[in-house]
């Protein structure tokens, strides 16, 4: 069996000490000449540093934990891929934890213990229902935390979201200009800040225009609840629906077209929120508010690394605005076409 190349082999090849090799691969201070010689020798010998051994020396695992509730919403697989890529560029690895929204205290304890077992350097929490409890436990365990795509009112945790209230306002303004008279809302789960904020911006704008909504039904971010909510609103006369995310909007469009046998947008206009890849598919062609997921991921990673490297650094709640993308699922006024 071929013997594994060690740092001592690299040191001998480069003509430096083993400690110099360790300094180069740990990111510690080393001269440019030493770095060049060590990396050239490592490449020639096919040497890869032992990440686990290095973590024992540095006290850093270079692992970031990412918690999501489920991956059925296509927004999150896209975000996970982006997180993995950006974190790799920063020299980190991603460890994904999936925890159902219905999880109890035992589940939260299990996840926190797994994070401690893996010595994660930080956590990104994208699970809307569990973030508050998990965040408190992580902070208590000394693990830096950033909330992604959701906020936590009254918290000093770093958090990154899209401009949800502004997005809700944009949808309401668009549907009002389209001369819709009975506008309903299939909201995101009202236990989440994202769901509440989008609803608030939407309803405030309708109220300012002197229009009562045709109704507001909580779709709870699920296909079944969203379809049921849409059914109720349309039977109440709604001629337009703002749906709290694209995942639910697809369910709403399918229900409207194939169960109720109505036309979209001829009978009912539908607007979503997220602009996932499927929204642009010809089968949906969904008008929706775009979440700038690339910028959101970058801001989240930057905030987390800052917190890891400087635990006393101030945290902030960052909102990133996104545009309304006009497609064919909603009536487009002549002035906007």
ZAVEXKE-970171 format. One record per residue (C-alpha): residue number from 1; residue in one letter; x, y, z. Coordinates in Angstrom, 2 decimals, always signed. Each point is the difference from the previous one (the first is absolute). Example, Ala and Ser with C-alpha at 12.3 -4.5 7.8 and 13.67 -1.06 7.14 Angstrom:
! residues 2
<k:1	r:a	px:+12.30	py:-4.50	pz:+7.80>
<k:2	r:s	px:+1.37	py:+3.44	pz:-0.66>
***
This chain:
! residues 337
<k:1	r:x	px:+0.00	py:+0.00	pz:+0.00>
<k:2	r:x	px:+1.27	py:+3.46	pz:-0.95>
<k:3	r:x	px:+1.01	py:+2.10	pz:+3.02>
<k:4	r:x	px:-1.91	py:+3.28	pz:+0.44>
<k:5	r:x	px:+2.09	py:+3.11	pz:-0.57>
<k:6	r:x	px:+0.51	py:+1.97	pz:+3.23>
<k:7	r:x	px:+0.95	py:+3.56	pz:+0.84>
<k:8	r:x	px:+3.51	py:-1.28	pz:+0.85>
<k:9	r:x	px:+0.36	py:-1.22	pz:-3.60>
<k:10	r:x	px:-1.04	py:+3.43	pz:-1.27>
<k:11	r:x	px:+2.42	py:+1.70	pz:+2.38>
<k:12	r:x	px:+2.89	py:-2.18	pz:-1.21>
<k:13	r:x	px:-0.89	py:+0.64	pz:-3.64>
<k:14	r:x	px:-0.31	py:+3.75	pz:+0.49>
<k:15	r:x	px:+3.06	py:+0.27	pz:+2.20>
<k:16	r:x	px:-1.91	py:+1.55	pz:+2.91>
<k:17	r:x	px:-1.08	py:-1.11	pz:+3.47>
<k:18	r:x	px:-3.21	py:-1.92	pz:+0.65>
<k:19	r:x	px:-1.27	py:+2.94	pz:+2.05>
<k:20	r:x	px:+0.42	py:+2.21	pz:-3.07>
<k:21	r:x	px:-2.24	py:-2.38	pz:-1.97>
<k:22	r:x	px:-2.59	py:+0.19	pz:+2.79>
<k:23	r:x	px:+0.13	py:+3.80	pz:-0.05>
<k:24	r:x	px:-0.58	py:+0.11	pz:-3.75>
<k:25	r:x	px:-3.06	py:-2.25	pz:+0.08>
<k:26	r:x	px:-1.49	py:+1.51	pz:+3.15>
<k:27	r:x	px:+0.15	py:+3.51	pz:-1.43>
<k:28	r:x	px:+2.51	py:+1.17	pz:+2.62>
<k:29	r:x	px:+2.85	py:+2.39	pz:-0.76>
<k:30	r:x	px:+2.57	py:-1.31	pz:-2.52>
<k:31	r:x	px:+2.27	py:+1.68	pz:-2.53>
<k:32	r:x	px:-1.02	py:+0.10	pz:-3.65>
<k:33	r:x	px:+3.02	py:-2.15	pz:-0.91>
<k:34	r:x	px:-0.95	py:-2.63	pz:+2.58>
<k:35	r:x	px:-3.61	py:-0.08	pz:-1.18>
<k:36	r:x	px:+1.11	py:-0.43	pz:-3.62>
<k:37	r:x	px:+2.42	py:-2.85	pz:+0.81>
<k:38	r:x	px:-2.43	py:-1.81	pz:+2.29>
<k:39	r:x	px:-2.94	py:+0.15	pz:-2.40>
<k:40	r:x	px:+2.17	py:-1.12	pz:-2.93>
<k:41	r:x	px:+1.29	py:-2.97	pz:+2.01>
<k:42	r:x	px:-3.51	py:-0.90	pz:+1.18>
<k:43	r:x	px:-1.31	py:+0.08	pz:-3.56>
<k:44	r:x	px:+2.84	py:-2.19	pz:-1.28>
<k:45	r:x	px:-0.47	py:-2.55	pz:+2.79>
<k:46	r:x	px:-3.80	py:+0.07	pz:-0.14>
<k:47	r:x	px:-0.20	py:+1.09	pz:+3.63>
<k:48	r:x	px:-3.33	py:+1.01	pz:+1.55>
<k:49	r:x	px:+0.00	py:+1.44	pz:+3.54>
<k:50	r:x	px:-1.95	py:-1.89	pz:+2.65>
<k:51	r:x	px:-2.96	py:+2.28	pz:+0.65>
<k:52	r:x	px:-1.04	py:-1.81	pz:+3.19>
<k:53	r:x	px:+3.49	py:+0.18	pz:+1.47>
<k:54	r:x	px:+0.26	py:+3.67	pz:-0.91>
<k:55	r:x	px:-3.31	py:+0.72	pz:+1.73>
<k:56	r:x	px:+1.42	py:-1.39	pz:+3.24>
<k:57	r:x	px:+2.87	py:+2.47	pz:-0.24>
<k:58	r:x	px:-1.97	py:+3.06	pz:-1.11>
<k:59	r:x	px:-3.21	py:-0.67	pz:+1.94>
<k:60	r:x	px:-1.94	py:+0.53	pz:-3.24>
<k:61	r:x	px:-1.77	py:-2.78	pz:-1.92>
<k:62	r:x	px:-0.67	py:+2.15	pz:-3.08>
<k:63	r:x	px:-3.49	py:-1.54	pz:-0.02>
<k:64	r:x	px:-3.20	py:+2.07	pz:-0.20>
<k:65	r:x	px:-3.30	py:-1.58	pz:+0.98>
<k:66	r:x	px:-3.08	py:+0.90	pz:-2.02>
<k:67	r:x	px:-3.47	py:-0.82	pz:+1.34>
<k:68	r:x	px:-3.04	py:-0.27	pz:-2.28>
<k:69	r:x	px:-3.42	py:-1.44	pz:+0.70>
<k:70	r:x	px:-0.63	py:-1.66	pz:-3.34>
<k:71	r:x	px:+1.23	py:+0.15	pz:-3.60>
<k:72	r:x	px:-3.38	py:-0.22	pz:-1.78>
<k:73	r:x	px:+0.04	py:+3.77	pz:-0.56>
<k:74	r:x	px:+2.35	py:+0.43	pz:-3.00>
<k:75	r:x	px:+1.32	py:+3.25	pz:+1.46>
<k:76	r:x	px:+2.03	py:-1.92	pz:+2.59>
<k:77	r:x	px:+1.88	py:-2.52	pz:-2.20>
<k:78	r:x	px:+1.15	py:+2.97	pz:-2.09>
<k:79	r:x	px:+1.06	py:+1.90	pz:+3.13>
<k:80	r:x	px:+1.82	py:-3.08	pz:+1.36>
<k:81	r:x	px:+1.99	py:-0.39	pz:-3.19>
<k:82	r:x	px:+0.99	py:+3.66	pz:+0.12>
<k:83	r:x	px:+0.96	py:-0.22	pz:+3.68>
<k:84	r:x	px:+2.18	py:-3.03	pz:-0.68>
<k:85	r:x	px:+1.79	py:+1.76	pz:-2.85>
<k:86	r:x	px:+0.56	py:+3.29	pz:+1.83>
<k:87	r:x	px:+1.13	py:-1.70	pz:+3.21>
<k:88	r:x	px:+2.44	py:-2.18	pz:-1.94>
<k:89	r:x	px:+1.49	py:+3.15	pz:-1.49>
<k:90	r:x	px:+0.53	py:+1.22	pz:+3.56>
<k:91	r:x	px:+1.64	py:-3.28	pz:+1.06>
<k:92	r:x	px:-3.01	py:-1.47	pz:+1.83>
<k:93	r:x	px:-2.02	py:-3.20	pz:-0.38>
<k:94	r:x	px:-3.78	py:-0.24	pz:+0.40>
<k:95	r:x	px:-1.80	py:-2.47	pz:+2.24>
<k:96	r:x	px:-3.77	py:-0.04	pz:-0.62>
<k:97	r:x	px:-2.53	py:-0.82	pz:+2.73>
<k:98	r:x	px:-3.65	py:-0.55	pz:-0.95>
<k:99	r:x	px:-2.48	py:+0.42	pz:+2.82>
<k:100	r:x	px:-3.79	py:-0.06	pz:-0.53>
<k:101	r:x	px:-1.97	py:+3.09	pz:+1.02>
<k:102	r:x	px:-2.01	py:-2.22	pz:+2.37>
<k:103	r:x	px:+3.13	py:-1.06	pz:+1.88>
<k:104	r:x	px:-0.08	py:+0.20	pz:+3.77>
<k:105	r:x	px:+2.50	py:+0.70	pz:+2.74>
<k:106	r:x	px:+1.64	py:-3.43	pz:-0.34>
<k:107	r:x	px:+0.64	py:+0.61	pz:-3.71>
<k:108	r:x	px:+1.55	py:+3.39	pz:+0.70>
<k:109	r:x	px:+2.21	py:-1.51	pz:+2.71>
<k:110	r:x	px:+1.13	py:-2.70	pz:-2.43>
<k:111	r:x	px:+0.93	py:+2.52	pz:-2.70>
<k:112	r:x	px:+1.90	py:+2.23	pz:+2.42>
<k:113	r:x	px:+1.90	py:-3.02	pz:+1.33>
<k:114	r:x	px:+0.91	py:-1.07	pz:-3.54>
<k:115	r:x	px:+1.31	py:+3.48	pz:-0.71>
<k:116	r:x	px:+2.10	py:-0.10	pz:+3.15>
<k:117	r:x	px:+1.26	py:-3.50	pz:-0.91>
<k:118	r:x	px:+1.16	py:+1.28	pz:-3.38>
<k:119	r:x	px:+1.50	py:+3.14	pz:+1.57>
<k:120	r:x	px:-1.66	py:+2.26	pz:-2.59>
<k:121	r:x	px:+1.48	py:+3.50	pz:-0.16>
<k:122	r:x	px:-3.37	py:+1.61	pz:-0.66>
<k:123	r:x	px:-3.65	py:-0.57	pz:-0.95>
<k:124	r:x	px:-2.31	py:+1.31	pz:-2.70>
<k:125	r:x	px:-3.64	py:-0.50	pz:+0.95>
<k:126	r:x	px:-2.52	py:-0.08	pz:-2.85>
<k:127	r:x	px:-2.73	py:-1.95	pz:+1.81>
<k:128	r:x	px:-2.80	py:+2.50	pz:+0.56>
<k:129	r:x	px:-1.76	py:-1.82	pz:+2.80>
<k:130	r:x	px:+3.00	py:-1.13	pz:+2.03>
<k:131	r:x	px:+2.35	py:+2.94	pz:-0.33>
<k:132	r:x	px:-0.91	py:+1.72	pz:+3.27>
<k:133	r:x	px:+0.50	py:-3.07	pz:+2.19>
<k:134	r:x	px:+3.02	py:-1.24	pz:-1.90>
<k:135	r:x	px:+1.62	py:+3.42	pz:-0.07>
<k:136	r:x	px:-0.29	py:+0.33	pz:+3.78>
<k:137	r:x	px:+1.52	py:-3.43	pz:+0.56>
<k:138	r:x	px:+2.83	py:+0.62	pz:-2.47>
<k:139	r:x	px:+0.85	py:+3.35	pz:+1.51>
<k:140	r:x	px:-0.03	py:-1.58	pz:+3.45>
<k:141	r:x	px:+2.48	py:-2.59	pz:-1.25>
<k:142	r:x	px:+2.28	py:+2.71	pz:-1.39>
<k:143	r:x	px:-0.76	py:-0.72	pz:-3.67>
<k:144	r:x	px:-0.27	py:+3.14	pz:-2.19>
<k:145	r:x	px:-3.36	py:+0.17	pz:-1.81>
<k:146	r:x	px:-1.44	py:+1.87	pz:-2.99>
<k:147	r:x	px:-3.66	py:-0.24	pz:-1.01>
<k:148	r:x	px:-0.62	py:-0.39	pz:-3.74>
<k:149	r:x	px:-3.24	py:+0.97	pz:-1.76>
<k:150	r:x	px:-1.75	py:+0.73	pz:+3.26>
<k:151	r:x	px:+0.25	py:+2.46	pz:+2.83>
<k:152	r:x	px:-0.50	py:-0.07	pz:+3.73>
<k:153	r:x	px:-1.48	py:+3.13	pz:+1.50>
<k:154	r:x	px:+1.64	py:+1.36	pz:+3.11>
<k:155	r:x	px:+3.10	py:-2.11	pz:-0.62>
<k:156	r:x	px:+3.63	py:+1.06	pz:-0.26>
<k:157	r:x	px:+0.78	py:-2.91	pz:-2.34>
<k:158	r:x	px:+1.35	py:+0.76	pz:-3.46>
<k:159	r:x	px:-2.74	py:-0.59	pz:-2.58>
<k:160	r:x	px:-0.29	py:+0.32	pz:-3.77>
<k:161	r:x	px:-3.29	py:+0.17	pz:-1.89>
<k:162	r:x	px:-1.43	py:+1.47	pz:-3.15>
<k:163	r:x	px:-2.00	py:+3.22	pz:+0.44>
<k:164	r:x	px:-3.20	py:-1.91	pz:+0.73>
<k:165	r:x	px:-2.33	py:+2.87	pz:+0.85>
<k:166	r:x	px:+1.15	py:+1.90	pz:-3.08>
<k:167	r:x	px:-0.59	py:-3.13	pz:-2.09>
<k:168	r:x	px:-3.56	py:-0.30	pz:+1.29>
<k:169	r:x	px:-0.59	py:+3.66	pz:-0.87>
<k:170	r:x	px:+1.30	py:-0.51	pz:-3.55>
<k:171	r:x	px:-2.46	py:-2.85	pz:-0.57>
<k:172	r:x	px:-2.95	py:+2.01	pz:+1.30>
<k:173	r:x	px:+0.91	py:+3.02	pz:-2.12>
<k:174	r:x	px:+0.33	py:-2.17	pz:-3.10>
<k:175	r:x	px:-3.37	py:-1.70	pz:+0.50>
<k:176	r:x	px:-1.70	py:+3.33	pz:+0.73>
<k:177	r:x	px:+1.36	py:+1.52	pz:-3.22>
<k:178	r:x	px:-1.35	py:-3.08	pz:-1.79>
<k:179	r:x	px:-3.49	py:+1.10	pz:+1.14>
<k:180	r:x	px:-0.70	py:-3.10	pz:+2.09>
<k:181	r:x	px:-2.89	py:+0.57	pz:+2.37>
<k:182	r:x	px:+0.03	py:-3.08	pz:+2.23>
<k:183	r:x	px:+3.56	py:-0.84	pz:+0.95>
<k:184	r:x	px:+0.63	py:-2.91	pz:+2.36>
<k:185	r:x	px:+3.14	py:-1.13	pz:+1.79>
<k:186	r:x	px:+1.26	py:-3.53	pz:+0.60>
<k:187	r:x	px:+2.52	py:+0.94	pz:+2.65>
<k:188	r:x	px:+3.15	py:-1.68	pz:+1.14>
<k:189	r:x	px:-0.20	py:-1.52	pz:+3.48>
<k:190	r:x	px:-0.83	py:+2.85	pz:+2.35>
<k:191	r:x	px:+2.22	py:-1.46	pz:+2.68>
<k:192	r:x	px:+2.99	py:+1.06	pz:-2.13>
<k:193	r:x	px:+1.32	py:+3.53	pz:-0.35>
<k:194	r:x	px:+0.21	py:-0.36	pz:-3.79>
<k:195	r:x	px:-3.65	py:-0.98	pz:-0.25>
<k:196	r:x	px:-1.13	py:+2.81	pz:+2.30>
<k:197	r:x	px:+2.11	py:+2.68	pz:-1.68>
<k:198	r:x	px:-1.13	py:-0.83	pz:-3.53>
<k:199	r:x	px:-3.62	py:-0.02	pz:+1.16>
<k:200	r:x	px:+0.40	py:+3.28	pz:+1.87>
<k:201	r:x	px:+1.49	py:+1.86	pz:-2.97>
<k:202	r:x	px:-2.69	py:-1.39	pz:-2.30>
<k:203	r:x	px:-2.97	py:+0.86	pz:+2.25>
<k:204	r:x	px:+1.31	py:+3.47	pz:+0.91>
<k:205	r:x	px:+0.13	py:+0.89	pz:-3.69>
<k:206	r:x	px:-3.52	py:-1.27	pz:-0.69>
<k:207	r:x	px:-1.29	py:+1.94	pz:+3.01>
<k:208	r:x	px:+1.72	py:+3.19	pz:-1.18>
<k:209	r:x	px:-1.79	py:-0.42	pz:-3.34>
<k:210	r:x	px:-3.35	py:-0.40	pz:+1.78>
<k:211	r:x	px:-0.41	py:-3.66	pz:-1.00>
<k:212	r:x	px:-0.94	py:-2.84	pz:+2.32>
<k:213	r:x	px:+1.67	py:-3.34	pz:-0.78>
<k:214	r:x	px:-2.21	py:-2.82	pz:-1.28>
<k:215	r:x	px:+1.41	py:-1.96	pz:+2.90>
<k:216	r:x	px:+3.25	py:-1.20	pz:+1.55>
<k:217	r:x	px:+0.62	py:-3.73	pz:+0.49>
<k:218	r:x	px:+3.15	py:-1.51	pz:+1.51>
<k:219	r:x	px:+1.55	py:-2.45	pz:-2.47>
<k:220	r:x	px:+2.58	py:-1.10	pz:+2.60>
<k:221	r:x	px:+2.61	py:-0.45	pz:-2.75>
<k:222	r:x	px:-1.55	py:-3.35	pz:-1.07>
<k:223	r:x	px:-1.55	py:-1.12	pz:-3.31>
<k:224	r:x	px:-3.17	py:-1.39	pz:+1.55>
<k:225	r:x	px:-0.76	py:+2.98	pz:+2.25>
<k:226	r:x	px:+0.76	py:+2.48	pz:-2.81>
<k:227	r:x	px:-2.37	py:-1.74	pz:-2.42>
<k:228	r:x	px:-2.74	py:-0.11	pz:+2.64>
<k:229	r:x	px:+0.54	py:+3.68	pz:+0.83>
<k:230	r:x	px:-0.20	py:+0.98	pz:-3.68>
<k:231	r:x	px:-3.18	py:-2.01	pz:-0.44>
<k:232	r:x	px:-1.65	py:+1.89	pz:+2.85>
<k:233	r:x	px:+1.12	py:+3.42	pz:-1.26>
<k:234	r:x	px:-1.09	py:-0.60	pz:-3.59>
<k:235	r:x	px:-3.40	py:-1.26	pz:+1.12>
<k:236	r:x	px:-0.20	py:+3.29	pz:+1.90>
<k:237	r:x	px:+0.40	py:+1.81	pz:-3.32>
<k:238	r:x	px:+3.73	py:+0.75	pz:-0.11>
<k:239	r:x	px:+1.21	py:+0.99	pz:-3.48>
<k:240	r:x	px:+3.67	py:+0.20	pz:+1.05>
<k:241	r:x	px:+2.15	py:-1.81	pz:+2.56>
<k:242	r:x	px:+3.30	py:+0.98	pz:+1.59>
<k:243	r:x	px:+1.61	py:-3.24	pz:+1.20>
<k:244	r:x	px:+2.67	py:+0.21	pz:+2.71>
<k:245	r:x	px:+2.63	py:-2.04	pz:-1.87>
<k:246	r:x	px:+0.46	py:-1.72	pz:-3.37>
<k:247	r:x	px:-0.18	py:-3.48	pz:+1.52>
<k:248	r:x	px:-3.61	py:+0.71	pz:+1.02>
<k:249	r:x	px:-0.73	py:+1.99	pz:-3.17>
<k:250	r:x	px:+0.65	py:-3.08	pz:-2.15>
<k:251	r:x	px:-2.55	py:-1.94	pz:+2.06>
<k:252	r:x	px:-2.47	py:+2.89	pz:-0.33>
<k:253	r:x	px:+0.42	py:+0.19	pz:-3.80>
<k:254	r:x	px:-0.43	py:-3.76	pz:-0.38>
<k:255	r:x	px:-3.15	py:+0.07	pz:+2.14>
<k:256	r:x	px:-1.48	py:+2.96	pz:-1.86>
<k:257	r:x	px:+0.66	py:-1.45	pz:-3.45>
<k:258	r:x	px:-0.53	py:-3.72	pz:+0.46>
<k:259	r:x	px:-2.48	py:-0.27	pz:+2.88>
<k:260	r:x	px:-2.07	py:+3.18	pz:-0.31>
<k:261	r:x	px:+0.39	py:+0.05	pz:-3.83>
<k:262	r:x	px:+0.73	py:+3.75	pz:-0.03>
<k:263	r:x	px:+2.46	py:+1.96	pz:-2.11>
<k:264	r:x	px:+3.17	py:+1.63	pz:+1.33>
<k:265	r:x	px:+0.07	py:+2.97	pz:-0.41>
<k:266	r:x	px:-3.31	py:+0.22	pz:-1.94>
<k:267	r:x	px:-2.15	py:-0.78	pz:+3.04>
<k:268	r:x	px:+2.52	py:+0.33	pz:+2.83>
<k:269	r:x	px:+3.37	py:+1.73	pz:+0.10>
<k:270	r:x	px:+2.65	py:-1.69	pz:+2.16>
<k:271	r:x	px:+3.18	py:+1.63	pz:+1.39>
<k:272	r:x	px:+2.63	py:-1.84	pz:+2.04>
<k:273	r:x	px:+3.15	py:+0.84	pz:+1.96>
<k:274	r:x	px:+3.58	py:-1.36	pz:-0.40>
<k:275	r:x	px:+0.54	py:-0.39	pz:-3.77>
<k:276	r:x	px:+1.32	py:-3.55	pz:+0.19>
<k:277	r:x	px:+1.11	py:-1.60	pz:-3.26>
<k:278	r:x	px:-3.37	py:-1.73	pz:-0.55>
<k:279	r:x	px:-1.76	py:+3.38	pz:-0.02>
<k:280	r:x	px:+1.43	py:+0.71	pz:-3.46>
<k:281	r:x	px:-1.05	py:-3.38	pz:-1.43>
<k:282	r:x	px:-2.64	py:+0.24	pz:-2.73>
<k:283	r:x	px:-2.41	py:-2.15	pz:+2.02>
<k:284	r:x	px:-0.19	py:+2.69	pz:+2.72>
<k:285	r:x	px:+1.45	py:+3.24	pz:-1.44>
<k:286	r:x	px:-0.55	py:+1.49	pz:+3.44>
<k:287	r:x	px:+0.04	py:+3.69	pz:+0.80>
<k:288	r:x	px:+1.89	py:+0.22	pz:+3.27>
<k:289	r:x	px:+2.22	py:+2.08	pz:+2.27>
<k:290	r:x	px:+3.61	py:-1.06	pz:-0.41>
<k:291	r:x	px:+1.96	py:-0.76	pz:+3.14>
<k:292	r:x	px:+3.62	py:+0.97	pz:-0.78>
<k:293	r:x	px:+1.22	py:-3.34	pz:+1.37>
<k:294	r:x	px:+3.60	py:+0.42	pz:-1.16>
<k:295	r:x	px:+0.40	py:+3.30	pz:+1.82>
<k:296	r:x	px:-1.85	py:-1.36	pz:+3.03>
<k:297	r:x	px:+2.31	py:-3.02	pz:+0.23>
<k:298	r:x	px:+3.11	py:+2.17	pz:-0.37>
<k:299	r:x	px:-1.20	py:+2.39	pz:+2.71>
<k:300	r:x	px:-0.80	py:-2.91	pz:+2.33>
<k:301	r:x	px:+3.42	py:-1.60	pz:-0.44>
<k:302	r:x	px:+1.75	py:+3.35	pz:+0.51>
<k:303	r:x	px:-1.98	py:+0.63	pz:+3.20>
<k:304	r:x	px:+0.75	py:-3.47	pz:+1.37>
<k:305	r:x	px:+3.73	py:+0.13	pz:-0.74>
<k:306	r:x	px:+0.20	py:+3.44	pz:+1.63>
<k:307	r:x	px:-1.73	py:-1.42	pz:+3.10>
<k:308	r:x	px:+2.32	py:-3.04	pz:+0.07>
<k:309	r:x	px:+3.16	py:+2.07	pz:-0.30>
<k:310	r:x	px:-1.19	py:+2.77	pz:+2.32>
<k:311	r:x	px:-2.70	py:-1.17	pz:+2.44>
<k:312	r:x	px:-0.34	py:+3.53	pz:+1.39>
<k:313	r:x	px:-0.74	py:+1.58	pz:-3.40>
<k:314	r:x	px:-3.43	py:+1.68	pz:-0.17>
<k:315	r:x	px:-2.73	py:-1.93	pz:-1.80>
<k:316	r:x	px:-2.66	py:+1.39	pz:-2.33>
<k:317	r:x	px:-3.25	py:-0.86	pz:-1.77>
<k:318	r:x	px:+0.57	py:+0.40	pz:-3.73>
<k:319	r:x	px:-2.79	py:+0.27	pz:-2.59>
<k:320	r:x	px:+0.77	py:-0.35	pz:-3.71>
<k:321	r:x	px:-2.55	py:+1.31	pz:-2.48>
<k:322	r:x	px:-1.12	py:-1.99	pz:-3.03>
<k:323	r:x	px:-2.07	py:+0.88	pz:-3.10>
<k:324	r:x	px:-3.44	py:-1.14	pz:-1.09>
<k:325	r:x	px:+0.48	py:-2.27	pz:-3.04>
<k:326	r:x	px:-2.88	py:+0.31	pz:-2.47>
<k:327	r:x	px:-1.04	py:-3.17	pz:-1.82>
<k:328	r:x	px:-3.23	py:-1.50	pz:-1.25>
<k:329	r:x	px:-1.84	py:-1.16	pz:+3.14>
<k:330	r:x	px:-1.44	py:+3.43	pz:+0.77>
<k:331	r:x	px:-1.72	py:+2.62	pz:-2.12>
<k:332	r:x	px:+2.59	py:+2.58	pz:-1.02>
<k:333	r:x	px:-1.29	py:+3.59	pz:-0.41>
<k:334	r:x	px:+0.77	py:+1.58	pz:-3.38>
<k:335	r:x	px:+2.35	py:+2.54	pz:+1.55>
<k:336	r:x	px:+2.17	py:-2.78	pz:+1.49>
<k:337	r:x	px:-0.03	py:-2.47	pz:-2.90>
***
